[in-house]
Amino acid sequence: MKKPGSALIPSIIAAVAVVGIVASGVFLWVGGHLNPLFAAAESGCTDSRRLVIVADTSIAPALADIAKDFDAASEACVKTEITAQDSADTAAVLASGGLDADAWVPESSVWLDRAAATAASLGQAPPEVDAGDPIATSPVVFAAAATRAAEIASEPVTWARVLGGTLPTILPDPEASSASLAGLLALRGHTAPDDPRQFAGAMIELGKSIPASTSAAFGALSATDQPSVVLTSEAQIAAYNLDEPAETLVAAYPADGTVLLDFPFVRLPTRSEAGDTDGAAYADADADAGAGSSRAELLAAFERAARGATDRLAAAGFRGADGAGELDLAGLAAEGPAATAELDNAAQIEILRAWGVLTLRSRMLAVIDVSGSMEEPAENGLRRIDIFQQAAGGAMQKFSGEVEMGVWVFSTARNGDLDYEDLAPIAPLADATHLQQIGGIIQSLPARLGGATGLYDTTLAAVQRVRESYDPEKVNSVLLITDGKNEDENGIDLETLLAELAKMDDPAKPVPVIMIGFGPDTDLAAMQQIAQATRGAAYTASKPEDLGTVLVDALSQRSCRPNCG
């Protein structure tokens, strides 16, 4: 740096005398200008370095404290900036090639795979990163309100209870929550390998209400009628309790094992920075970060400092990189649980895709056969209509309040010349009055029996009705339950129905028909042709529990129709 000439010295002295040192010696007033280089020279820094590290919001505060200690102790002139950002947002920016930082600490290594998948969907190459080992970990646990913890722990807290529906669980959106996604992986590990419906059914139940964030899920705990838990991490509970809420949370540790969220230190391609010309690649840099150190060496030094700052991390609720370490925080156990399964990132991506399909919000017209044959006995001695009533009550509980549903019943000449009768419009099940109306319709079905099966006219009219008010933000469909074949001699035949459905077909606005047949008299071949024509599906059910199984299949197979295996 060029030294100021002697003619400038008096003016500098005068400026200091009048204005003084600005910003505590960081900037000096020199010749009418703020001169940071002169200030750097005065403080012994002739080549200031700046590290930019983006960290998940859960660990960013702890890293910011570590960065202050690191900068103060470093012999180099370094300023380490920690930028807090949700991992989902950072992954999206990284995938698009716009992340200008030296390193990233996501909440889980799965975000690297998700960034690569996003880049691929954008037609771009995967981001070039160097993923290092974790600097901390946090086990996936259940959070309970302290006042209800004893009730919840009256029996062991397990993934099996979540699967069985005996542990009411709130799941923050796995699209944004690493703990939720990792928790779903742990949950799948406790399902029967020969029964994929068990896991799909559990995800449908968990997806009935999806808080957008962990904080929203914590807030929902106080509004639940029965003792409930939130799937989260130890670190999230620690952060919540450190804010001194009105009621603290307590971690319930799964008795049948859990997984650990890792927080990897991810080095990014060389960041461009005006005034910092160091373009060294981030290769191994094990030298001490003294004066004159390259940015790569400084970054490596910070990574070591962060991984070694176990006390700082523990104070924020994080375990060591290997999962070990003691905590002394309200609501958390001193010793953490050992991981019983590895974080399989490919499996998590697969689960996330399935979640996206299962939790698509539906707009459905349920069309129920009330022909006289529904009064006939089924295999178990109950009338077919009794089977449907029993199953329908349980099936309705699988739908969230965001699902929209309407109800028709059908048999020949049910409504004048029409074979169908509109009993409830398509409306959200969150509307208590509408939900009660549908419940009343289900209870009234035995009194509505009579006539023959007017299947084809009803199917065509139902598809037309859903198309009239199509909602592109939802999955629009017809769910038709019948116990027989078409018996309307005055209506259209199957060939005409299929031709009309083909005319209406619009791949951009699909209305699949999901057909469920009860008993031995159903015309499965005709049902399959209708399903094929509308990209729907045809199923058979004879026992009360079959309808619930069929609904799980109908929801989980949305992405493979009409060619599901």
VENGI-V872146 format. One record per residue. N is the residue number from 1. D_FIRST is the distance of its C-alpha to the first C-alpha in whole Angstrom. Layout:
n->{N:N}
d_first->{D_FIRST:D_FIRST}
//
This chain:
n->{1:2:3:4:5:6:7:8:9:10:11:12:13:14:15:16:17:18:19:20:21:22:23:24:25:26:27:28:29:30:31:32:33:34:35:36:37:38:39:40:41:42:43:44:45:46:47:48:49:50:51:52:53:54:55:56:57:58:59:60:61:62:63:64:65:66:67:68:69:70:71:72:73:74:75:76:77:78:79:80:81:82:83:84:85:86:87:88:89:90:91:92:93:94:95:96:97:98:99:100:101:102:103:104:105:106:107:108:109:110:111:112:113:114:115:116:117:118:119:120:121:122:123:124:125:126:127:128:129:130:131:132:133:134:135:136:137:138:139:140:141:142:143:144:145:146:147:148:149:150:151:152:153:154:155:156:157:158:159:160:161:162:163:164:165:166:167:168:169:170:171:172:173:174:175:176:177:178:179:180:181:182:183:184:185:186:187:188:189:190:191:192:193:194:195:196:197:198:199:200:201:202:203:204:205:206:207:208:209:210:211:212:213:214:215:216:217:218:219:220:221:222:223:224:225:226:227:228:229:230:231:232:233:234:235:236:237:238:239:240:241:242:243:244:245:246:247:248:249:250:251:252:253:254:255:256:257:258:259:260:261:262:263:264:265:266:267:268:269:270:271:272:273:274:275:276:277:278:279:280:281:282:283:284:285:286:287:288:289:290:291:292:293:294:295:296:297:298:299:300:301:302:303:304:305:306:307:308:309:310:311:312:313:314:315:316:317:318:319:320:321:322:323:324:325:326:327:328:329:330:331:332:333:334:335:336:337:338:339:340:341:342:343:344:345:346:347:348:349:350:351:352:353:354:355:356:357:358:359:360:361:362:363:364:365:366:367:368:369:370:371:372:373:374:375:376:377:378:379:380:381:382:383:384:385:386:387:388:389:390:391:392:393:394:395:396:397:398:399:400:401:402:403:404:405:406:407:408:409:410:411:412:413:414:415:416:417:418:419:420:421:422:423:424:425:426:427:428:429:430:431:432:433:434:435:436:437:438:439:440:441:442:443:444:445:446:447:448:449:450:451:452:453:454:455:456:457:458:459:460:461:462:463:464:465:466:467:468:469:470:471:472:473:474:475:476:477:478:479:480:481:482:483:484:485:486:487:488:489:490:491:492:493:494:495:496:497:498:499:500:501:502:503:504:505:506:507:508:509:510:511:512:513:514:515:516:517:518:519:520:521:522:523:524:525:526:527:528:529:530:531:532:533:534:535:536:537:538:539:540:541:542:543:544:545:546:547:548:549:550:551:552:553:554:555:556:557:558:559:560:561:562:563:564:565}
d_first->{0:4:6:9:12:15:17:15:16:20:19:17:20:22:21:21:24:26:24:23:21:21:22:22:19:17:16:16:17:15:16:19:16:16:12:12:8:9:12:11:9:12:14:13:12:8:10:13:16:19:23:25:29:32:35:39:39:42:39:36:36:37:34:32:33:32:28:28:29:27:24:24:25:23:20:18:16:19:21:24:26:29:31:35:37:41:41:43:41:38:40:41:37:37:40:39:35:33:32:28:28:27:30:33:36:39:43:44:44:46:44:42:45:46:43:44:47:46:43:47:48:46:46:43:42:41:38:36:35:35:38:37:40:41:39:42:45:48:51:53:56:58:57:60:61:61:65:66:65:68:70:68:68:71:71:69:66:65:64:68:69:66:68:71:70:71:68:67:63:60:58:55:54:53:51:48:49:48:51:54:53:53:56:58:57:59:62:63:63:66:68:71:69:73:72:69:71:70:66:67:69:67:64:66:67:63:62:65:62:58:56:53:51:51:51:54:56:55:57:60:61:62:64:66:70:70:67:65:61:58:57:53:51:51:47:48:51:49:46:49:51:48:48:51:53:57:58:56:57:58:57:60:59:61:64:64:61:57:54:50:48:45:41:39:35:35:32:31:29:25:24:22:19:17:13:15:15:17:21:23:26:28:30:31:28:30:27:26:23:20:17:16:19:19:21:24:24:23:26:28:27:28:31:33:32:34:37:37:37:40:41:39:40:44:43:43:46:45:46:44:43:47:49:49:48:50:50:51:51:54:56:54:56:54:54:54:56:56:55:58:57:54:52:53:50:53:56:54:53:56:58:55:57:60:59:58:62:64:62:62:64:68:70:73:77:79:83:85:89:92:94:98:97:94:97:98:97:94:94:94:97:94:95:92:91:91:88:86:86:85:82:81:81:78:77:76:74:72:70:68:68:66:68:71:74:77:81:84:87:89:93:95:96:94:93:96:96:92:92:89:88:85:85:81:78:75:73:70:72:70:72:75:78:77:77:80:82:81:82:85:86:85:88:90:90:94:95:94:96:98:98:97:93:92:89:88:88:86:84:83:83:81:78:79:78:75:74:75:72:70:66:63:61:64:66:70:73:76:78:82:84:87:90:92:92:93:96:96:98:98:94:92:92:89:88:88:86:83:84:83:80:79:79:77:74:71:68:65:68:69:72:73:77:77:81:82:86:88:91:93:94:90:90:87:87:87:84:82:82:81:78:77:78:75:73:74:76:80:81:84:84:88:87:85:82:81:80:77:76:77:74:72:72:72:69:67:69:67:65:67:70:72:72:71:72}
//
